[in-house]
Every structure is written in C-alpha cells, then in structure tokens.
C-alpha cells in the first residue's frame, strides 16, 4: 500500500498494490497491521475500525457533507467498489489553518484508491457513474443523536463536484444542513 499525503493534514489517499494477470486482479483491501505501520506513522495515532457500511446510489446522487459530533466523532476509510464517485473531505476544525478547505479524490472501481478522513472533517460524495457501490469503515459506531452536517451545495467551499449540481439528488436531511458561514463547529484545535 502506498500512502499519499494531501494538502490538508489528516486526509490521506491510499493506493493498494494490485496484482493483475490473465484471470483478473487481487489486492488486500485492508490490513490493520499495514495501516497502523504506514498511516499511523503519518497520523501520529492508531485508528481501529469498528463498523463497515455500504451504499448503492445512481448518477447524480450527492451524500453529505456529514460528520458525527463529539463524543462520537468518526474517522473513515472509504472506497468505491463499483462505478465512480468524487469523494470530498472538508476541514471543519475551528482554529485549523485549513478550516473550510477541502480535498477531493476520484474513487473508482478501476483505480482502487481509498480515502482516509480524520475526525474533525465533514465528508460527502457525488456519484459520477450510472451507479456506484460505496464502502466505508468507521472507527466509531453510528449514533443518530450525534449527526451533523454542512451543506453539500455551499458554493463558498469551492468544490467542483464534476456533475451539474442543479440536478443533484439529495436526501431531505441533506437539504437542511447549514452553510459553512452559518455553522458553529464542535471541533476545536
């Protein structure tokens, strides 16, 4: 596995070593030992995942930008196993030099990339293919009472979602998140 640092501390791109031959391909999609060794060294902490989730969505679906409030904050390791998504992490750590900035990464069934998002970030994605199957590991169990979010359509974030957002398919919940300028972050550094 190769770890690629991004412009924002706490957000990493992970490229697994893929072995291809005439039969297809093989790769380790996750190894706690290798993740601890390589990502843990960069992050300065050990992350233990406790829950795996999967969603299936069609073209134009946008999910996010979600996070869980303390004390139930979550770090996530995400990947797209079918189709293609644009995945985004927005720094919502008050006092961070990169507060309000984002990192975007295209995750596809072909590039096998994974995206690690630390606690203190809002996370979302847009489906770029006809359908997409998206998987993610979380280091904290889901707590509905700790749900939080900022608007995925907030133009001030400067995110190019690679799809026409005027036709985006959003959940009712995701249409009600505040803009970043109206948001009071529960994360301080």
PyMOL commands that place a pseudoatom at each C-alpha (Angstrom):
pseudoatom trace, name=CA, resn=UNK, resi=1, chain=A, elem=C, hetatm=0, pos=[0.000, 0.000, 0.000]
pseudoatom trace, name=CA, resn=UNK, resi=2, chain=A, elem=C, hetatm=0, pos=[1.192, 3.488, -0.850]
pseudoatom trace, name=CA, resn=UNK, resi=3, chain=A, elem=C, hetatm=0, pos=[0.121, 6.436, 1.292]
pseudoatom trace, name=CA, resn=UNK, resi=4, chain=A, elem=C, hetatm=0, pos=[-0.247, 9.800, -0.446]
pseudoatom trace, name=CA, resn=UNK, resi=5, chain=A, elem=C, hetatm=0, pos=[-0.356, 12.870, 1.769]
pseudoatom trace, name=CA, resn=UNK, resi=6, chain=A, elem=C, hetatm=0, pos=[-2.763, 15.618, 0.740]
pseudoatom trace, name=CA, resn=UNK, resi=7, chain=A, elem=C, hetatm=0, pos=[-2.640, 19.378, 1.262]
pseudoatom trace, name=CA, resn=UNK, resi=8, chain=A, elem=C, hetatm=0, pos=[-4.638, 19.003, 4.481]
pseudoatom trace, name=CA, resn=UNK, resi=9, chain=A, elem=C, hetatm=0, pos=[-3.225, 17.193, 7.493]
pseudoatom trace, name=CA, resn=UNK, resi=10, chain=A, elem=C, hetatm=0, pos=[-5.414, 14.251, 8.490]
pseudoatom trace, name=CA, resn=UNK, resi=11, chain=A, elem=C, hetatm=0, pos=[-6.615, 13.386, 4.979]
pseudoatom trace, name=CA, resn=UNK, resi=12, chain=A, elem=C, hetatm=0, pos=[-4.775, 10.641, 3.093]
pseudoatom trace, name=CA, resn=UNK, resi=13, chain=A, elem=C, hetatm=0, pos=[-5.136, 8.864, -0.238]
pseudoatom trace, name=CA, resn=UNK, resi=14, chain=A, elem=C, hetatm=0, pos=[-4.275, 5.170, -0.130]
pseudoatom trace, name=CA, resn=UNK, resi=15, chain=A, elem=C, hetatm=0, pos=[-3.314, 3.171, -3.199]
pseudoatom trace, name=CA, resn=UNK, resi=16, chain=A, elem=C, hetatm=0, pos=[-3.198, -0.574, -2.680]
pseudoatom trace, name=CA, resn=UNK, resi=17, chain=A, elem=C, hetatm=0, pos=[-0.743, -2.773, -4.510]
pseudoatom trace, name=CA, resn=UNK, resi=18, chain=A, elem=C, hetatm=0, pos=[-2.836, -4.518, -7.168]
pseudoatom trace, name=CA, resn=UNK, resi=19, chain=A, elem=C, hetatm=0, pos=[-1.676, -7.792, -8.716]
pseudoatom trace, name=CA, resn=UNK, resi=20, chain=A, elem=C, hetatm=0, pos=[-3.105, -8.347, -12.200]
pseudoatom trace, name=CA, resn=UNK, resi=21, chain=A, elem=C, hetatm=0, pos=[-2.872, -11.300, -14.540]
pseudoatom trace, name=CA, resn=UNK, resi=22, chain=A, elem=C, hetatm=0, pos=[-4.988, -13.057, -17.182]
pseudoatom trace, name=CA, resn=UNK, resi=23, chain=A, elem=C, hetatm=0, pos=[-7.514, -14.125, -14.512]
pseudoatom trace, name=CA, resn=UNK, resi=24, chain=A, elem=C, hetatm=0, pos=[-8.180, -10.602, -13.241]
pseudoatom trace, name=CA, resn=UNK, resi=25, chain=A, elem=C, hetatm=0, pos=[-6.703, -8.922, -10.188]
pseudoatom trace, name=CA, resn=UNK, resi=26, chain=A, elem=C, hetatm=0, pos=[-6.086, -9.358, -6.459]
pseudoatom trace, name=CA, resn=UNK, resi=27, chain=A, elem=C, hetatm=0, pos=[-5.290, -6.880, -3.705]
pseudoatom trace, name=CA, resn=UNK, resi=28, chain=A, elem=C, hetatm=0, pos=[-5.556, -6.582, 0.051]
pseudoatom trace, name=CA, resn=UNK, resi=29, chain=A, elem=C, hetatm=0, pos=[-8.306, -4.037, 0.528]
pseudoatom trace, name=CA, resn=UNK, resi=30, chain=A, elem=C, hetatm=0, pos=[-7.378, -3.556, 4.185]
pseudoatom trace, name=CA, resn=UNK, resi=31, chain=A, elem=C, hetatm=0, pos=[-4.665, -4.729, 6.561]
pseudoatom trace, name=CA, resn=UNK, resi=32, chain=A, elem=C, hetatm=0, pos=[-4.769, -3.300, 10.088]
pseudoatom trace, name=CA, resn=UNK, resi=33, chain=A, elem=C, hetatm=0, pos=[-1.064, -4.081, 10.503]
pseudoatom trace, name=CA, resn=UNK, resi=34, chain=A, elem=C, hetatm=0, pos=[-0.042, -2.223, 7.332]
pseudoatom trace, name=CA, resn=UNK, resi=35, chain=A, elem=C, hetatm=0, pos=[-2.460, 0.651, 8.012]
pseudoatom trace, name=CA, resn=UNK, resi=36, chain=A, elem=C, hetatm=0, pos=[-1.017, 1.066, 11.529]
pseudoatom trace, name=CA, resn=UNK, resi=37, chain=A, elem=C, hetatm=0, pos=[2.523, 0.963, 10.191]
pseudoatom trace, name=CA, resn=UNK, resi=38, chain=A, elem=C, hetatm=0, pos=[2.138, 3.370, 7.273]
pseudoatom trace, name=CA, resn=UNK, resi=39, chain=A, elem=C, hetatm=0, pos=[-0.841, 5.639, 8.006]
pseudoatom trace, name=CA, resn=UNK, resi=40, chain=A, elem=C, hetatm=0, pos=[-0.369, 5.553, 11.775]
pseudoatom trace, name=CA, resn=UNK, resi=41, chain=A, elem=C, hetatm=0, pos=[3.148, 6.931, 11.400]
pseudoatom trace, name=CA, resn=UNK, resi=42, chain=A, elem=C, hetatm=0, pos=[1.832, 9.910, 9.408]
pseudoatom trace, name=CA, resn=UNK, resi=43, chain=A, elem=C, hetatm=0, pos=[-1.231, 10.463, 11.599]
pseudoatom trace, name=CA, resn=UNK, resi=44, chain=A, elem=C, hetatm=0, pos=[0.632, 10.004, 14.868]
pseudoatom trace, name=CA, resn=UNK, resi=45, chain=A, elem=C, hetatm=0, pos=[-2.101, 7.722, 16.192]
pseudoatom trace, name=CA, resn=UNK, resi=46, chain=A, elem=C, hetatm=0, pos=[-3.588, 4.282, 15.805]
pseudoatom trace, name=CA, resn=UNK, resi=47, chain=A, elem=C, hetatm=0, pos=[-7.047, 4.051, 14.254]
pseudoatom trace, name=CA, resn=UNK, resi=48, chain=A, elem=C, hetatm=0, pos=[-9.189, 0.971, 14.945]
pseudoatom trace, name=CA, resn=UNK, resi=49, chain=A, elem=C, hetatm=0, pos=[-12.237, 0.487, 12.765]
pseudoatom trace, name=CA, resn=UNK, resi=50, chain=A, elem=C, hetatm=0, pos=[-15.391, -0.923, 14.374]
pseudoatom trace, name=CA, resn=UNK, resi=51, chain=A, elem=C, hetatm=0, pos=[-18.103, -0.664, 11.705]
pseudoatom trace, name=CA, resn=UNK, resi=52, chain=A, elem=C, hetatm=0, pos=[-18.289, -1.197, 7.933]
pseudoatom trace, name=CA, resn=UNK, resi=53, chain=A, elem=C, hetatm=0, pos=[-21.045, 0.415, 5.828]
pseudoatom trace, name=CA, resn=UNK, resi=54, chain=A, elem=C, hetatm=0, pos=[-22.066, 0.172, 2.186]
pseudoatom trace, name=CA, resn=UNK, resi=55, chain=A, elem=C, hetatm=0, pos=[-24.343, 2.263, 0.000]
pseudoatom trace, name=CA, resn=UNK, resi=56, chain=A, elem=C, hetatm=0, pos=[-25.531, 1.976, -3.578]
pseudoatom trace, name=CA, resn=UNK, resi=57, chain=A, elem=C, hetatm=0, pos=[-26.521, 5.124, -5.472]
pseudoatom trace, name=CA, resn=UNK, resi=58, chain=A, elem=C, hetatm=0, pos=[-27.255, 6.251, -9.003]
pseudoatom trace, name=CA, resn=UNK, resi=59, chain=A, elem=C, hetatm=0, pos=[-25.768, 9.033, -11.104]
pseudoatom trace, name=CA, resn=UNK, resi=60, chain=A, elem=C, hetatm=0, pos=[-26.291, 12.487, -9.627]
pseudoatom trace, name=CA, resn=UNK, resi=61, chain=A, elem=C, hetatm=0, pos=[-26.785, 11.349, -6.035]
pseudoatom trace, name=CA, resn=UNK, resi=62, chain=A, elem=C, hetatm=0, pos=[-24.851, 13.504, -3.595]
pseudoatom trace, name=CA, resn=UNK, resi=63, chain=A, elem=C, hetatm=0, pos=[-24.474, 12.406, 0.031]
pseudoatom trace, name=CA, resn=UNK, resi=64, chain=A, elem=C, hetatm=0, pos=[-23.113, 14.670, 2.729]
pseudoatom trace, name=CA, resn=UNK, resi=65, chain=A, elem=C, hetatm=0, pos=[-21.401, 16.643, 3.949]
pseudoatom trace, name=CA, resn=UNK, resi=66, chain=A, elem=C, hetatm=0, pos=[-21.707, 14.546, 7.141]
pseudoatom trace, name=CA, resn=UNK, resi=67, chain=A, elem=C, hetatm=0, pos=[-19.890, 14.160, 10.440]
pseudoatom trace, name=CA, resn=UNK, resi=68, chain=A, elem=C, hetatm=0, pos=[-20.644, 12.947, 13.951]
pseudoatom trace, name=CA, resn=UNK, resi=69, chain=A, elem=C, hetatm=0, pos=[-20.389, 15.352, 16.887]
pseudoatom trace, name=CA, resn=UNK, resi=70, chain=A, elem=C, hetatm=0, pos=[-18.246, 14.670, 19.948]
pseudoatom trace, name=CA, resn=UNK, resi=71, chain=A, elem=C, hetatm=0, pos=[-18.047, 12.427, 21.850]
pseudoatom trace, name=CA, resn=UNK, resi=72, chain=A, elem=C, hetatm=0, pos=[-18.964, 10.123, 18.957]
pseudoatom trace, name=CA, resn=UNK, resi=73, chain=A, elem=C, hetatm=0, pos=[-16.663, 11.554, 16.272]
pseudoatom trace, name=CA, resn=UNK, resi=74, chain=A, elem=C, hetatm=0, pos=[-15.650, 9.273, 13.425]
pseudoatom trace, name=CA, resn=UNK, resi=75, chain=A, elem=C, hetatm=0, pos=[-12.619, 8.767, 11.246]
pseudoatom trace, name=CA, resn=UNK, resi=76, chain=A, elem=C, hetatm=0, pos=[-13.456, 7.000, 7.977]
pseudoatom trace, name=CA, resn=UNK, resi=77, chain=A, elem=C, hetatm=0, pos=[-11.679, 4.935, 5.356]
pseudoatom trace, name=CA, resn=UNK, resi=78, chain=A, elem=C, hetatm=0, pos=[-13.765, 4.962, 2.163]
pseudoatom trace, name=CA, resn=UNK, resi=79, chain=A, elem=C, hetatm=0, pos=[-13.651, 3.352, -1.275]
pseudoatom trace, name=CA, resn=UNK, resi=80, chain=A, elem=C, hetatm=0, pos=[-15.799, 2.805, -4.349]
pseudoatom trace, name=CA, resn=UNK, resi=81, chain=A, elem=C, hetatm=0, pos=[-16.067, -0.866, -5.354]
pseudoatom trace, name=CA, resn=UNK, resi=82, chain=A, elem=C, hetatm=0, pos=[-18.342, -0.332, -8.372]
pseudoatom trace, name=CA, resn=UNK, resi=83, chain=A, elem=C, hetatm=0, pos=[-18.608, 2.745, -10.533]
pseudoatom trace, name=CA, resn=UNK, resi=84, chain=A, elem=C, hetatm=0, pos=[-17.075, 6.118, -9.775]
pseudoatom trace, name=CA, resn=UNK, resi=85, chain=A, elem=C, hetatm=0, pos=[-17.532, 8.835, -7.157]
pseudoatom trace, name=CA, resn=UNK, resi=86, chain=A, elem=C, hetatm=0, pos=[-15.951, 12.149, -6.315]
pseudoatom trace, name=CA, resn=UNK, resi=87, chain=A, elem=C, hetatm=0, pos=[-15.210, 11.964, -2.613]
pseudoatom trace, name=CA, resn=UNK, resi=88, chain=A, elem=C, hetatm=0, pos=[-14.625, 15.111, -0.554]
pseudoatom trace, name=CA, resn=UNK, resi=89, chain=A, elem=C, hetatm=0, pos=[-13.395, 15.925, 2.951]
pseudoatom trace, name=CA, resn=UNK, resi=90, chain=A, elem=C, hetatm=0, pos=[-13.883, 19.466, 4.331]
pseudoatom trace, name=CA, resn=UNK, resi=91, chain=A, elem=C, hetatm=0, pos=[-11.859, 20.650, 7.319]
pseudoatom trace, name=CA, resn=UNK, resi=92, chain=A, elem=C, hetatm=0, pos=[-14.309, 21.844, 9.995]
pseudoatom trace, name=CA, resn=UNK, resi=93, chain=A, elem=C, hetatm=0, pos=[-11.788, 22.073, 12.862]
pseudoatom trace, name=CA, resn=UNK, resi=94, chain=A, elem=C, hetatm=0, pos=[-12.164, 25.590, 14.271]
pseudoatom trace, name=CA, resn=UNK, resi=95, chain=A, elem=C, hetatm=0, pos=[-8.688, 27.122, 14.583]
pseudoatom trace, name=CA, resn=UNK, resi=96, chain=A, elem=C, hetatm=0, pos=[-7.177, 24.934, 11.874]
pseudoatom trace, name=CA, resn=UNK, resi=97, chain=A, elem=C, hetatm=0, pos=[-5.107, 26.804, 9.256]
pseudoatom trace, name=CA, resn=UNK, resi=98, chain=A, elem=C, hetatm=0, pos=[-7.076, 24.844, 6.628]
pseudoatom trace, name=CA, resn=UNK, resi=99, chain=A, elem=C, hetatm=0, pos=[-10.557, 25.430, 8.136]
pseudoatom trace, name=CA, resn=UNK, resi=100, chain=A, elem=C, hetatm=0, pos=[-13.171, 25.421, 5.354]
pseudoatom trace, name=CA, resn=UNK, resi=101, chain=A, elem=C, hetatm=0, pos=[-10.722, 23.982, 2.810]
pseudoatom trace, name=CA, resn=UNK, resi=102, chain=A, elem=C, hetatm=0, pos=[-11.307, 20.634, 1.156]
pseudoatom trace, name=CA, resn=UNK, resi=103, chain=A, elem=C, hetatm=0, pos=[-9.584, 17.704, -0.501]
pseudoatom trace, name=CA, resn=UNK, resi=104, chain=A, elem=C, hetatm=0, pos=[-11.337, 15.894, -3.357]
pseudoatom trace, name=CA, resn=UNK, resi=105, chain=A, elem=C, hetatm=0, pos=[-10.400, 12.494, -4.740]
pseudoatom trace, name=CA, resn=UNK, resi=106, chain=A, elem=C, hetatm=0, pos=[-11.988, 10.449, -7.504]
pseudoatom trace, name=CA, resn=UNK, resi=107, chain=A, elem=C, hetatm=0, pos=[-12.516, 6.900, -6.300]
pseudoatom trace, name=CA, resn=UNK, resi=108, chain=A, elem=C, hetatm=0, pos=[-13.299, 4.271, -8.915]
pseudoatom trace, name=CA, resn=UNK, resi=109, chain=A, elem=C, hetatm=0, pos=[-13.620, 0.538, -9.291]
pseudoatom trace, name=CA, resn=UNK, resi=110, chain=A, elem=C, hetatm=0, pos=[-10.593, 0.728, -11.596]
pseudoatom trace, name=CA, resn=UNK, resi=111, chain=A, elem=C, hetatm=0, pos=[-8.167, 2.862, -9.571]
pseudoatom trace, name=CA, resn=UNK, resi=112, chain=A, elem=C, hetatm=0, pos=[-8.959, 1.025, -6.271]
pseudoatom trace, name=CA, resn=UNK, resi=113, chain=A, elem=C, hetatm=0, pos=[-7.987, 4.154, -4.348]
pseudoatom trace, name=CA, resn=UNK, resi=114, chain=A, elem=C, hetatm=0, pos=[-9.121, 4.651, -0.787]
pseudoatom trace, name=CA, resn=UNK, resi=115, chain=A, elem=C, hetatm=0, pos=[-9.562, 7.924, 1.065]
pseudoatom trace, name=CA, resn=UNK, resi=116, chain=A, elem=C, hetatm=0, pos=[-8.873, 8.333, 4.784]
pseudoatom trace, name=CA, resn=UNK, resi=117, chain=A, elem=C, hetatm=0, pos=[-10.689, 11.159, 6.559]
pseudoatom trace, name=CA, resn=UNK, resi=118, chain=A, elem=C, hetatm=0, pos=[-9.735, 12.014, 10.151]
pseudoatom trace, name=CA, resn=UNK, resi=119, chain=A, elem=C, hetatm=0, pos=[-12.102, 13.190, 12.859]
pseudoatom trace, name=CA, resn=UNK, resi=120, chain=A, elem=C, hetatm=0, pos=[-12.972, 16.868, 12.513]
pseudoatom trace, name=CA, resn=UNK, resi=121, chain=A, elem=C, hetatm=0, pos=[-13.876, 16.722, 8.833]
pseudoatom trace, name=CA, resn=UNK, resi=122, chain=A, elem=C, hetatm=0, pos=[-17.218, 16.768, 7.047]
pseudoatom trace, name=CA, resn=UNK, resi=123, chain=A, elem=C, hetatm=0, pos=[-17.426, 14.079, 4.392]
pseudoatom trace, name=CA, resn=UNK, resi=124, chain=A, elem=C, hetatm=0, pos=[-19.503, 13.631, 1.256]
pseudoatom trace, name=CA, resn=UNK, resi=125, chain=A, elem=C, hetatm=0, pos=[-19.510, 12.267, -2.255]
pseudoatom trace, name=CA, resn=UNK, resi=126, chain=A, elem=C, hetatm=0, pos=[-21.162, 12.626, -5.652]
pseudoatom trace, name=CA, resn=UNK, resi=127, chain=A, elem=C, hetatm=0, pos=[-21.879, 9.676, -7.932]
pseudoatom trace, name=CA, resn=UNK, resi=128, chain=A, elem=C, hetatm=0, pos=[-20.274, 10.154, -11.357]
pseudoatom trace, name=CA, resn=UNK, resi=129, chain=A, elem=C, hetatm=0, pos=[-21.185, 6.801, -12.959]
pseudoatom trace, name=CA, resn=UNK, resi=130, chain=A, elem=C, hetatm=0, pos=[-24.583, 5.237, -13.752]
pseudoatom trace, name=CA, resn=UNK, resi=131, chain=A, elem=C, hetatm=0, pos=[-24.458, 3.522, -10.357]
pseudoatom trace, name=CA, resn=UNK, resi=132, chain=A, elem=C, hetatm=0, pos=[-21.878, 3.277, -7.622]
pseudoatom trace, name=CA, resn=UNK, resi=133, chain=A, elem=C, hetatm=0, pos=[-21.330, 0.975, -4.680]
pseudoatom trace, name=CA, resn=UNK, resi=134, chain=A, elem=C, hetatm=0, pos=[-19.508, 2.800, -1.912]
pseudoatom trace, name=CA, resn=UNK, resi=135, chain=A, elem=C, hetatm=0, pos=[-17.956, 1.199, 1.185]
pseudoatom trace, name=CA, resn=UNK, resi=136, chain=A, elem=C, hetatm=0, pos=[-16.556, 2.793, 4.291]
pseudoatom trace, name=CA, resn=UNK, resi=137, chain=A, elem=C, hetatm=0, pos=[-15.005, 1.807, 7.562]
pseudoatom trace, name=CA, resn=UNK, resi=138, chain=A, elem=C, hetatm=0, pos=[-15.649, 3.899, 10.694]
pseudoatom trace, name=CA, resn=UNK, resi=139, chain=A, elem=C, hetatm=0, pos=[-13.684, 3.985, 13.933]
pseudoatom trace, name=CA, resn=UNK, resi=140, chain=A, elem=C, hetatm=0, pos=[-16.819, 4.754, 15.999]
pseudoatom trace, name=CA, resn=UNK, resi=141, chain=A, elem=C, hetatm=0, pos=[-20.278, 3.252, 15.891]
pseudoatom trace, name=CA, resn=UNK, resi=142, chain=A, elem=C, hetatm=0, pos=[-23.063, 5.313, 14.355]
pseudoatom trace, name=CA, resn=UNK, resi=143, chain=A, elem=C, hetatm=0, pos=[-25.007, 7.443, 16.848]
pseudoatom trace, name=CA, resn=UNK, resi=144, chain=A, elem=C, hetatm=0, pos=[-28.017, 9.182, 15.247]
pseudoatom trace, name=CA, resn=UNK, resi=145, chain=A, elem=C, hetatm=0, pos=[-28.154, 11.770, 18.024]
pseudoatom trace, name=CA, resn=UNK, resi=146, chain=A, elem=C, hetatm=0, pos=[-24.631, 12.896, 17.052]
pseudoatom trace, name=CA, resn=UNK, resi=147, chain=A, elem=C, hetatm=0, pos=[-25.440, 13.507, 13.362]
pseudoatom trace, name=CA, resn=UNK, resi=148, chain=A, elem=C, hetatm=0, pos=[-24.151, 16.750, 11.931]
pseudoatom trace, name=CA, resn=UNK, resi=149, chain=A, elem=C, hetatm=0, pos=[-23.599, 18.277, 8.541]
pseudoatom trace, name=CA, resn=UNK, resi=150, chain=A, elem=C, hetatm=0, pos=[-22.877, 21.287, 6.399]
pseudoatom trace, name=CA, resn=UNK, resi=151, chain=A, elem=C, hetatm=0, pos=[-24.482, 21.975, 3.047]
pseudoatom trace, name=CA, resn=UNK, resi=152, chain=A, elem=C, hetatm=0, pos=[-23.046, 19.906, 0.224]
pseudoatom trace, name=CA, resn=UNK, resi=153, chain=A, elem=C, hetatm=0, pos=[-24.133, 22.681, -2.170]
pseudoatom trace, name=CA, resn=UNK, resi=154, chain=A, elem=C, hetatm=0, pos=[-22.329, 25.510, -0.336]
pseudoatom trace, name=CA, resn=UNK, resi=155, chain=A, elem=C, hetatm=0, pos=[-20.641, 27.444, -3.169]
pseudoatom trace, name=CA, resn=UNK, resi=156, chain=A, elem=C, hetatm=0, pos=[-18.226, 29.103, -0.716]
pseudoatom trace, name=CA, resn=UNK, resi=157, chain=A, elem=C, hetatm=0, pos=[-16.444, 25.757, -0.330]
pseudoatom trace, name=CA, resn=UNK, resi=158, chain=A, elem=C, hetatm=0, pos=[-15.313, 25.907, -3.972]
pseudoatom trace, name=CA, resn=UNK, resi=159, chain=A, elem=C, hetatm=0, pos=[-15.914, 22.220, -4.642]
pseudoatom trace, name=CA, resn=UNK, resi=160, chain=A, elem=C, hetatm=0, pos=[-16.181, 21.136, -8.284]
pseudoatom trace, name=CA, resn=UNK, resi=161, chain=A, elem=C, hetatm=0, pos=[-18.476, 18.139, -7.910]
pseudoatom trace, name=CA, resn=UNK, resi=162, chain=A, elem=C, hetatm=0, pos=[-17.944, 17.116, -11.565]
pseudoatom trace, name=CA, resn=UNK, resi=163, chain=A, elem=C, hetatm=0, pos=[-21.729, 16.867, -12.066]
pseudoatom trace, name=CA, resn=UNK, resi=164, chain=A, elem=C, hetatm=0, pos=[-24.376, 19.555, -12.600]
pseudoatom trace, name=CA, resn=UNK, resi=165, chain=A, elem=C, hetatm=0, pos=[-25.452, 20.258, -9.016]
pseudoatom trace, name=CA, resn=UNK, resi=166, chain=A, elem=C, hetatm=0, pos=[-28.727, 21.872, -10.132]
pseudoatom trace, name=CA, resn=UNK, resi=167, chain=A, elem=C, hetatm=0, pos=[-29.897, 18.309, -10.882]
pseudoatom trace, name=CA, resn=UNK, resi=168, chain=A, elem=C, hetatm=0, pos=[-28.343, 16.701, -7.797]
pseudoatom trace, name=CA, resn=UNK, resi=169, chain=A, elem=C, hetatm=0, pos=[-30.372, 14.078, -5.969]
pseudoatom trace, name=CA, resn=UNK, resi=170, chain=A, elem=C, hetatm=0, pos=[-30.227, 14.801, -2.223]
pseudoatom trace, name=CA, resn=UNK, resi=171, chain=A, elem=C, hetatm=0, pos=[-31.929, 13.332, 0.813]
pseudoatom trace, name=CA, resn=UNK, resi=172, chain=A, elem=C, hetatm=0, pos=[-34.316, 15.634, 2.639]
pseudoatom trace, name=CA, resn=UNK, resi=173, chain=A, elem=C, hetatm=0, pos=[-31.898, 15.672, 5.584]
pseudoatom trace, name=CA, resn=UNK, resi=174, chain=A, elem=C, hetatm=0, pos=[-29.022, 16.831, 3.363]
pseudoatom trace, name=CA, resn=UNK, resi=175, chain=A, elem=C, hetatm=0, pos=[-31.047, 19.795, 2.042]
pseudoatom trace, name=CA, resn=UNK, resi=176, chain=A, elem=C, hetatm=0, pos=[-31.309, 21.212, 5.594]
pseudoatom trace, name=CA, resn=UNK, resi=177, chain=A, elem=C, hetatm=0, pos=[-27.636, 21.449, 6.590]
pseudoatom trace, name=CA, resn=UNK, resi=178, chain=A, elem=C, hetatm=0, pos=[-26.323, 25.000, 7.169]
pseudoatom trace, name=CA, resn=UNK, resi=179, chain=A, elem=C, hetatm=0, pos=[-23.803, 26.809, 5.009]
pseudoatom trace, name=CA, resn=UNK, resi=180, chain=A, elem=C, hetatm=0, pos=[-20.281, 26.944, 6.421]
pseudoatom trace, name=CA, resn=UNK, resi=181, chain=A, elem=C, hetatm=0, pos=[-20.673, 30.656, 7.279]
pseudoatom trace, name=CA, resn=UNK, resi=182, chain=A, elem=C, hetatm=0, pos=[-23.687, 29.792, 9.484]
pseudoatom trace, name=CA, resn=UNK, resi=183, chain=A, elem=C, hetatm=0, pos=[-22.089, 26.730, 11.039]
pseudoatom trace, name=CA, resn=UNK, resi=184, chain=A, elem=C, hetatm=0, pos=[-20.741, 26.513, 14.602]
pseudoatom trace, name=CA, resn=UNK, resi=185, chain=A, elem=C, hetatm=0, pos=[-18.123, 23.785, 14.650]
pseudoatom trace, name=CA, resn=UNK, resi=186, chain=A, elem=C, hetatm=0, pos=[-17.984, 21.347, 17.568]
pseudoatom trace, name=CA, resn=UNK, resi=187, chain=A, elem=C, hetatm=0, pos=[-14.312, 20.671, 16.705]
pseudoatom trace, name=CA, resn=UNK, resi=188, chain=A, elem=C, hetatm=0, pos=[-11.575, 22.892, 18.134]
pseudoatom trace, name=CA, resn=UNK, resi=189, chain=A, elem=C, hetatm=0, pos=[-7.811, 22.643, 17.719]
for i in range(1, 189): cmd.bond("trace and resi %d" % i, "trace and resi %d" % (i + 1))
show_as sticks, trace
zoom trace
